Amino acid sequence: MRSLILFPLTLLAQPPSVGVLDFYGLRQVAQSDIRAALPFKEGDPLPPSKGDVEEALEQVKGVVRARLEAVCCQEGKAILYVGIEERGAPHFEYNAPPTGIITVPEDVQTAYAEFLTAVNRAARTGSTSENLSSGHSLLSDPGAREKQLNFIPLADKHLPLLRRVLKESSDAGHRAIAAYVMGYTRNKRQAAVDLQLALRDPDDTVRNNAMRALGAIAVFAALQPPDVHMDDKIEVPATWFIETLDSLIWTDRAVALNVLVTLTERRDAKLMAHLKERSLPAIAEMARWKHLPHALPAFILLGRIHGESEPAIQSAWSGSRDAFLKRLAAPPKRR
């Protein structure tokens, strides 16, 4: 199953240099104008002040907002994404921050902290693959997987409270814990409903955890037999994930792409048409990213939108990626 795990640069002992520099959100503004406003290029050290660079980019004509996001890694160097929201472009709206005073139980907090420690340890050894077929992430690393399995009884025991925390808590850290742990409940149908609402949470980590949990549930839902009773059917609508492809936050886009690959496996005609109408330029742009593992989900989606077969997409990816992208971008030939 496709992995939804993305590891930050904090896992590295020291800040790396920029190995890959890529962009998203550019429709009207030229990439050359954005590059000219950057005080660095590929091979240079990461900038000391992310905020200063974003402010400089927002002075470029036609740019409303900018975002820098560095992730790990290509040959020991950072992959740095420059996100741009242009004037008049679709804007991804967030919900208002909740104001309630409610937190996750102490046993859930402890289990989540132990899990994060185990994940960091697994990342250092390269044990980052995961299986999503149970409707939640199970990492290949034995230590991390053990911590994840501990979430199942906790999620079932505290589900009503976790649902309230996700919707009402003013503490984003507790909402993030609730979003991740809720994905391990046996009641996937209820979890899917609540997690969808968290896709517009104002906090990046909450959205990220909610999308990852929903992505795993989407994998599980795709494995349901076609004749499953409606009362038991788990549904993960694609609409909000499609809208997330307009987000200025790179992690929003990256996780949404992974989930949409799962949701389009059956190539539902209505869904494919919606993707094409709503997000084709964004998907085509991300399919051209230079870091191939990050570009692959968008590349798959682009091929499916254009009606290419799965073998044709796989063949193009392994042998003629640029030619494939160029062909799909070309206007239809007149008869």
Beta strands, then each sheet from edge to edge (+ up, - down):
strand 1: 18-24
strand 2: 63-74
strand 3: 77-86
strand 4: 130-131
strand 5: 138-139
sheet 1: 1+ 3+ 2-
sheet 2: 4+ 5-
end
